[in-house]
Every structure is written in C-alpha cells, then in structure tokens.
Amino acid sequence: MGYDLTEYATTPLGRLAFHQTGSGEPLILHHGGESHKGQYAVFAPHLAAGIRAISYDQRDIADSFQVADPYDPKALADDCAALMDALGLEKAHIAGISFGGVISLHMAVNHPDRVQTLIVGAAPPAMRDSAPFMRNMLSRSPAERTDLMVEALLTPRAQTDGELTATLREVLSVTTSRPDSHRMEAIRSHDLDAELRAIGIPTLLIYGSDDPIATPESGRFIADRIPGAELVVLDGARHGLSFEFREQTARLVSDFVLNHPVPA
C-alpha cells in the first residue's frame, strides 16, 4: 500500500489503476486534466490519520484502460462509481482538484447516493465561462501546455524549487501521449449550472486567490448554488493546491472528512 505500489480494480469497461495510503474514511482523489494518479504522492502524506486515500488513473490515462469512443464528464463519474463497486465501497468522500474537481462535481450530480462529502478544488463550473488562460492553454500543443501549467500551478518562488518543479513536470508528462484520447473533448464539454442547486451533500470548495485557471469567482459561483457549501480561498495560491499548498489543502480536506464520517 502506497505510491510505490500500483493496484488494479476491474470495472465493466476495463481496469483502473490506483494507489492507496492509510486506513479509515475512504477518500477518492481525482487528478487533474493534465496529470495522473501520482499527482497526490506529495499530498497524501499530509492527510490526517484515519483516512484511506485512493488516487486512480482515469480512463485514457497512464495505467488505466483506453476507449475508442468519445465520452463526457458524466462517463468519468460513472467510472468512479464503478471503481467504488470494485473496491466494495458503498459511500466515499469524493475529492478532486482542477478537472478532478469537475469529475467530483459530476459524481455528486449523477451518483449522489455514493458521495459522503464533496470536496472541490480549483474547478470551473463550466468551460464556456473558463478564464482566458484556460482557453489559451487548451488551444496549445501538449508540450506548450506543460510549460503553461507549471506557470499556472506554482508561484514564482515555488518555480525556483528544482525538486518540486521536476516532480510536477513528471506528473504532467503522462496524460497527452495517447493519440486516440478524447480527454480534451471531455474537458471542453463540462457545463454545470442548475444541476448544482440539486446537490444536497456537505461540500467544501478550495480555491487559490491567484489562480489564473479557476479564479475564486468560480468558487463563489458554485458556492452560491450548492446549499450550505463552504468556500475557502487560500491567500497567494495559484492552481497547485496539491503541490505548493499541499499542507494547507490537506489540513482542510482532513478536517472536513473526519468531521463527516461515513455511517457505520
């Protein structure tokens, strides 16, 4: 168990590769659009005791199954539910950052009975209203997107940290290498508004004050629609909540999960 061990869960469409750490409250971590399950390797060690963190490769990513046909965020949420079935989890805490937050939102919309709490970091409510930085990034080649993502994720000070930057670039290097991936189309199809009002799950929203991809205004838009949602804006943070701001983010996630345990 840990990020040095890749495990596999068999779902109706194929195998999903995952890492898991800790034990206790099940917390499923969705990685971002440009990353993979290893995104949380530097984050998970900061989670509190009593949490079983599960980070998996989404379809078309790294060690998980590929598909030939197009798909949308709902299909990715269905994959999460299938992973839970394979792991014998009736309910779990569902979390994600960036596009991982998008998938988490779609999980709450489409599989609300499986979600104990919803934790969304740095996710836009819809791609049609995405920030200019995001629209520019989606128009670039994979190599160009990597450079832009480093800038978006890390503050100038953190970009001078060679070890952290190298870890980030390794995570960003995996996702866009498959020529038949429909991932970019799935990202562009994300669009939630009225659906958010139907979410009745305890919800925590975490955003960075200086995030050029998903601004705090995106968080406020979502918070205004999900009844009782709690919004936290981390001062000085960019998009890299699970990297540069991993300790602060892990503390917020841990407290929220442990304060809303899955019923025995």
ZINORWO-V564444 format. One record per residue. N is the residue number from 0. RES is the residue in three letters. SS is DSSP state (alpha for helix, beta for strand, coil for the rest). PHI is phi in whole degrees, 0 to 359 (999 if undefined). PSI is psi in degrees with one decimal (999 if undefined). Layout:
n=N res=RES ss=SS phi=PHI psi=PSI
n=N res=RES ss=SS phi=PHI psi=PSI
This chain:
n=0 res=MET ss=coil phi=999 psi=131.4
n=1 res=GLY ss=coil phi=136 psi=179.5
n=2 res=TYR ss=coil phi=280 psi=-0.3
n=3 res=ASP ss=coil phi=267 psi=0.4
n=4 res=LEU ss=coil phi=232 psi=122.6
n=5 res=THR ss=coil phi=262 psi=124.6
n=6 res=GLU ss=beta phi=250 psi=165.6
n=7 res=TYR ss=beta phi=228 psi=138.1
n=8 res=ALA ss=beta phi=244 psi=133.1
n=9 res=THR ss=beta phi=269 psi=121.8
n=10 res=THR ss=beta phi=242 psi=169.6
n=11 res=PRO ss=coil phi=304 psi=-29.8
n=12 res=LEU ss=coil phi=266 psi=-16.3
n=13 res=GLY ss=beta phi=153 psi=-173.3
n=14 res=ARG ss=beta phi=273 psi=139.4
n=15 res=LEU ss=beta phi=249 psi=125.8
n=16 res=ALA ss=beta phi=272 psi=139.5
n=17 res=PHE ss=beta phi=212 psi=159.1
n=18 res=HIS ss=beta phi=246 psi=151.7
n=19 res=GLN ss=beta phi=217 psi=147.4
n=20 res=THR ss=beta phi=223 psi=152.3
n=21 res=GLY ss=coil phi=74 psi=-175.9
n=22 res=SER ss=coil phi=211 psi=154.9
n=23 res=GLY ss=coil phi=120 psi=-132.5
n=24 res=GLU ss=beta phi=299 psi=123.3
n=25 res=PRO ss=beta phi=287 psi=123.3
n=26 res=LEU ss=beta phi=236 psi=113.4
n=27 res=ILE ss=beta phi=265 psi=126.2
n=28 res=LEU ss=beta phi=252 psi=118.5
n=29 res=HIS ss=beta phi=265 psi=125.5
n=30 res=HIS ss=coil phi=283 psi=169.1
n=31 res=GLY ss=coil phi=280 psi=178.1
n=32 res=GLY ss=coil phi=294 psi=-27.0
n=33 res=GLU ss=coil phi=251 psi=15.7
n=34 res=SER ss=coil phi=227 psi=-161.2
n=35 res=HIS ss=coil phi=209 psi=-172.3
n=36 res=LYS ss=alpha phi=302 psi=-25.8
n=37 res=GLY ss=alpha phi=289 psi=-5.3
n=38 res=GLN ss=alpha phi=305 psi=-32.7
n=39 res=TYR ss=alpha phi=262 psi=11.2
n=40 res=ALA ss=coil phi=296 psi=-35.0
n=41 res=VAL ss=coil phi=271 psi=-9.6
n=42 res=PHE ss=coil phi=264 psi=-45.7
n=43 res=ALA ss=alpha phi=304 psi=-37.4
n=44 res=PRO ss=alpha phi=299 psi=-16.4
n=45 res=HIS ss=alpha phi=267 psi=-3.6
n=46 res=LEU ss=coil phi=288 psi=150.5
n=47 res=ALA ss=coil phi=289 psi=159.4
n=48 res=ALA ss=coil phi=298 psi=150.1
n=49 res=GLY ss=coil phi=94 psi=11.4
n=50 res=ILE ss=beta phi=234 psi=128.4
n=51 res=ARG ss=beta phi=261 psi=104.2
n=52 res=ALA ss=beta phi=266 psi=127.6
n=53 res=ILE ss=beta phi=238 psi=116.7
n=54 res=SER ss=beta phi=243 psi=123.7
n=55 res=TYR ss=beta phi=233 psi=155.1
n=56 res=ASP ss=coil phi=283 psi=124.3
n=57 res=GLN ss=coil phi=290 psi=165.1
n=58 res=ARG ss=coil phi=307 psi=147.2
n=59 res=ASP ss=coil phi=70 psi=11.4
n=60 res=ILE ss=coil phi=239 psi=132.6
n=61 res=ALA ss=coil phi=46 psi=-111.4
n=62 res=ASP ss=coil phi=264 psi=3.5
n=63 res=SER ss=coil phi=266 psi=175.3
n=64 res=PHE ss=coil phi=290 psi=155.8
n=65 res=GLN ss=coil phi=255 psi=156.4
n=66 res=VAL ss=coil phi=229 psi=153.7
n=67 res=ALA ss=coil phi=267 psi=-24.9
n=68 res=ASP ss=coil phi=263 psi=154.9
n=69 res=PRO ss=coil phi=298 psi=159.0
n=70 res=TYR ss=coil phi=210 psi=173.1
n=71 res=ASP ss=coil phi=230 psi=177.7
n=72 res=PRO ss=alpha phi=300 psi=-30.5
n=73 res=LYS ss=alpha phi=299 psi=-40.7
n=74 res=ALA ss=alpha phi=297 psi=-36.7
n=75 res=LEU ss=alpha phi=291 psi=-34.9
n=76 res=ALA ss=alpha phi=294 psi=-38.6
n=77 res=ASP ss=alpha phi=299 psi=-36.9
n=78 res=ASP ss=alpha phi=298 psi=-39.1
n=79 res=CYS ss=alpha phi=297 psi=-43.3
n=80 res=ALA ss=alpha phi=298 psi=-38.5
n=81 res=ALA ss=alpha phi=294 psi=-37.8
n=82 res=LEU ss=alpha phi=299 psi=-44.3
n=83 res=MET ss=alpha phi=299 psi=-41.2
n=84 res=ASP ss=alpha phi=302 psi=-45.8
n=85 res=ALA ss=alpha phi=295 psi=-31.2
n=86 res=LEU ss=alpha phi=268 psi=-0.2
n=87 res=GLY ss=coil phi=72 psi=31.2
n=88 res=LEU ss=coil phi=256 psi=114.8
n=89 res=GLU ss=coil phi=287 psi=-41.7
n=90 res=LYS ss=coil phi=223 psi=153.6
n=91 res=ALA ss=beta phi=207 psi=160.6
n=92 res=HIS ss=beta phi=281 psi=127.7
n=93 res=ILE ss=beta phi=249 psi=121.5
n=94 res=ALA ss=beta phi=225 psi=157.2
n=95 res=GLY ss=beta phi=186 psi=155.4
n=96 res=ILE ss=beta phi=240 psi=140.8
n=97 res=SER ss=coil phi=63 psi=-127.4
n=98 res=PHE ss=alpha phi=296 psi=-23.6
n=99 res=GLY ss=alpha phi=297 psi=-33.8
n=100 res=GLY ss=alpha phi=292 psi=-35.6
n=101 res=VAL ss=alpha phi=300 psi=-49.0
n=102 res=ILE ss=alpha phi=299 psi=-38.9
n=103 res=SER ss=alpha phi=298 psi=-41.8
n=104 res=LEU ss=alpha phi=300 psi=-44.6
n=105 res=HIS ss=alpha phi=293 psi=-30.2
n=106 res=MET ss=alpha phi=296 psi=-44.1
n=107 res=ALA ss=alpha phi=293 psi=-33.2
n=108 res=VAL ss=alpha phi=286 psi=-41.9
n=109 res=ASN ss=alpha phi=261 psi=-20.5
n=110 res=HIS ss=coil phi=223 psi=55.0
n=111 res=PRO ss=alpha phi=298 psi=-27.8
n=112 res=ASP ss=alpha phi=288 psi=-11.7
n=113 res=ARG ss=alpha phi=262 psi=-6.0
n=114 res=VAL ss=beta phi=253 psi=115.6
n=115 res=GLN ss=beta phi=281 psi=-49.9
n=116 res=THR ss=beta phi=222 psi=156.5
n=117 res=LEU ss=beta phi=243 psi=124.3
n=118 res=ILE ss=beta phi=234 psi=116.0
n=119 res=VAL ss=beta phi=239 psi=124.6
n=120 res=GLY ss=beta phi=245 psi=127.2
n=121 res=ALA ss=coil phi=52 psi=47.6
n=122 res=ALA ss=coil phi=242 psi=137.8
n=123 res=PRO ss=coil phi=280 psi=152.1
n=124 res=PRO ss=coil phi=288 psi=-24.7
n=125 res=ALA ss=beta phi=200 psi=146.4
n=126 res=MET ss=alpha phi=286 psi=-23.3
n=127 res=ARG ss=alpha phi=296 psi=-23.7
n=128 res=ASP ss=alpha phi=252 psi=20.1
n=129 res=SER ss=coil phi=291 psi=157.9
n=130 res=ALA ss=coil phi=294 psi=153.1
n=131 res=PRO ss=alpha phi=307 psi=-36.4
n=132 res=PHE ss=alpha phi=301 psi=-43.7
n=133 res=MET ss=alpha phi=293 psi=-43.0
n=134 res=ARG ss=alpha phi=297 psi=-39.1
n=135 res=ASN ss=alpha phi=296 psi=-43.0
n=136 res=MET ss=alpha phi=296 psi=-42.3
n=137 res=LEU ss=alpha phi=293 psi=-17.0
n=138 res=SER ss=coil phi=272 psi=-3.6
n=139 res=ARG ss=coil phi=262 psi=167.1
n=140 res=SER ss=coil phi=287 psi=162.6
n=141 res=PRO ss=alpha phi=306 psi=-44.1
n=142 res=ALA ss=alpha phi=296 psi=-41.5
n=143 res=GLU ss=alpha phi=293 psi=-37.1
n=144 res=ARG ss=alpha phi=297 psi=-36.5
n=145 res=THR ss=alpha phi=299 psi=-47.1
n=146 res=ASP ss=alpha phi=298 psi=-41.9
n=147 res=LEU ss=alpha phi=294 psi=-36.9
n=148 res=MET ss=alpha phi=293 psi=-39.0
n=149 res=VAL ss=alpha phi=301 psi=-43.0
n=150 res=GLU ss=alpha phi=296 psi=-39.4
n=151 res=ALA ss=alpha phi=286 psi=-32.3
n=152 res=LEU ss=alpha phi=278 psi=-37.2
n=153 res=LEU ss=coil phi=245 psi=142.0
n=154 res=THR ss=coil phi=291 psi=161.4
n=155 res=PRO ss=coil phi=307 psi=-38.7
n=156 res=ARG ss=coil phi=296 psi=-44.6
n=157 res=ALA ss=alpha phi=292 psi=-27.7
n=158 res=GLN ss=alpha phi=294 psi=-15.3
n=159 res=THR ss=alpha phi=273 psi=-5.0
n=160 res=ASP ss=coil phi=276 psi=100.1
n=161 res=GLY ss=alpha phi=300 psi=-39.4
n=162 res=GLU ss=alpha phi=292 psi=-45.3
n=163 res=LEU ss=alpha phi=295 psi=-42.0
n=164 res=THR ss=alpha phi=295 psi=-40.2
n=165 res=ALA ss=alpha phi=296 psi=-41.4
n=166 res=THR ss=alpha phi=298 psi=-43.7
n=167 res=LEU ss=alpha phi=297 psi=-44.6
n=168 res=ARG ss=alpha phi=296 psi=-34.1
n=169 res=GLU ss=alpha phi=296 psi=-43.0
n=170 res=VAL ss=alpha phi=296 psi=-38.4
n=171 res=LEU ss=alpha phi=283 psi=-9.1
n=172 res=SER ss=coil phi=276 psi=-8.4
n=173 res=VAL ss=coil phi=266 psi=-35.1
n=174 res=THR ss=coil phi=282 psi=-29.5
n=175 res=THR ss=coil phi=258 psi=17.8
n=176 res=SER ss=coil phi=274 psi=-13.2
n=177 res=ARG ss=coil phi=270 psi=117.4
n=178 res=PRO ss=coil phi=293 psi=-23.2
n=179 res=ASP ss=coil phi=262 psi=12.1
n=180 res=SER ss=coil phi=288 psi=136.0
n=181 res=HIS ss=coil phi=257 psi=22.1
n=182 res=ARG ss=alpha phi=297 psi=-43.3
n=183 res=MET ss=alpha phi=297 psi=-37.6
n=184 res=GLU ss=alpha phi=295 psi=-38.5
n=185 res=ALA ss=alpha phi=296 psi=-41.7
n=186 res=ILE ss=alpha phi=299 psi=-44.8
n=187 res=ARG ss=alpha phi=293 psi=-23.6
n=188 res=SER ss=coil phi=276 psi=-5.4
n=189 res=HIS ss=coil phi=296 psi=126.6
n=190 res=ASP ss=beta phi=199 psi=104.8
n=191 res=LEU ss=coil phi=232 psi=140.0
n=192 res=ASP ss=coil phi=211 psi=-83.1
n=193 res=ALA ss=alpha phi=301 psi=-31.7
n=194 res=GLU ss=alpha phi=300 psi=-28.8
n=195 res=LEU ss=alpha phi=296 psi=-31.5
n=196 res=ARG ss=alpha phi=293 psi=-20.2
n=197 res=ALA ss=alpha phi=273 psi=-6.1
n=198 res=ILE ss=coil phi=285 psi=120.6
n=199 res=GLY ss=coil phi=244 psi=32.3
n=200 res=ILE ss=coil phi=253 psi=141.4
n=201 res=PRO ss=beta phi=306 psi=125.1
n=202 res=THR ss=beta phi=231 psi=132.4
n=203 res=LEU ss=beta phi=242 psi=128.7
n=204 res=LEU ss=beta phi=244 psi=129.2
n=205 res=ILE ss=beta phi=235 psi=124.2
n=206 res=TYR ss=beta phi=225 psi=156.7
n=207 res=GLY ss=beta phi=262 psi=138.6
n=208 res=SER ss=coil phi=296 psi=-26.6
n=209 res=ASP ss=coil phi=246 psi=24.5
n=210 res=ASP ss=coil phi=284 psi=120.1
n=211 res=PRO ss=coil phi=277 psi=-8.8
n=212 res=ILE ss=coil phi=262 psi=-53.0
n=213 res=ALA ss=coil phi=234 psi=99.7
n=214 res=THR ss=coil phi=284 psi=163.2
n=215 res=PRO ss=alpha phi=304 psi=-27.3
n=216 res=GLU ss=alpha phi=298 psi=-34.0
n=217 res=SER ss=alpha phi=298 psi=-42.9
n=218 res=GLY ss=alpha phi=297 psi=-40.6
n=219 res=ARG ss=alpha phi=293 psi=-37.2
n=220 res=PHE ss=alpha phi=302 psi=-47.9
n=221 res=ILE ss=alpha phi=293 psi=-43.4
n=222 res=ALA ss=alpha phi=298 psi=-34.1
n=223 res=ASP ss=alpha phi=291 psi=-19.0
n=224 res=ARG ss=alpha phi=257 psi=-29.5
n=225 res=ILE ss=coil phi=270 psi=115.9
n=226 res=PRO ss=coil phi=303 psi=128.4
n=227 res=GLY ss=coil phi=76 psi=5.8
n=228 res=ALA ss=coil phi=297 psi=141.0
n=229 res=GLU ss=beta phi=257 psi=126.6
n=230 res=LEU ss=beta phi=249 psi=127.5
n=231 res=VAL ss=beta phi=239 psi=127.7
n=232 res=VAL ss=beta phi=250 psi=118.5
n=233 res=LEU ss=beta phi=275 psi=117.9
n=234 res=ASP ss=coil phi=295 psi=127.5
n=235 res=GLY ss=coil phi=86 psi=-7.3
n=236 res=ALA ss=coil phi=280 psi=144.3
n=237 res=ARG ss=coil phi=261 psi=-142.9
n=238 res=HIS ss=coil phi=278 psi=-12.4
n=239 res=GLY ss=coil phi=273 psi=60.1
n=240 res=LEU ss=coil phi=295 psi=-33.2
n=241 res=SER ss=coil phi=267 psi=3.0
n=242 res=PHE ss=coil phi=247 psi=-88.1
n=243 res=GLU ss=coil phi=298 psi=-37.2
n=244 res=PHE ss=coil phi=253 psi=34.2
n=245 res=ARG ss=alpha phi=295 psi=-37.4
n=246 res=GLU ss=alpha phi=292 psi=-46.2
n=247 res=GLN ss=alpha phi=295 psi=-42.6
n=248 res=THR ss=alpha phi=294 psi=-42.4
n=249 res=ALA ss=alpha phi=297 psi=-36.4
n=250 res=ARG ss=alpha phi=294 psi=-43.6
n=251 res=LEU ss=alpha phi=297 psi=-45.4
n=252 res=VAL ss=alpha phi=297 psi=-46.2
n=253 res=SER ss=alpha phi=300 psi=-47.3
n=254 res=ASP ss=alpha phi=298 psi=-41.5
n=255 res=PHE ss=alpha phi=293 psi=-44.0
n=256 res=VAL ss=alpha phi=297 psi=-48.9
n=257 res=LEU ss=alpha phi=289 psi=-21.6
n=258 res=ASN ss=coil phi=276 psi=-7.6
n=259 res=HIS ss=coil phi=227 psi=64.5
n=260 res=PRO ss=coil phi=294 psi=149.7
n=261 res=VAL ss=coil phi=295 psi=131.5
n=262 res=PRO ss=coil phi=302 psi=139.0
n=263 res=ALA ss=coil phi=291 psi=999
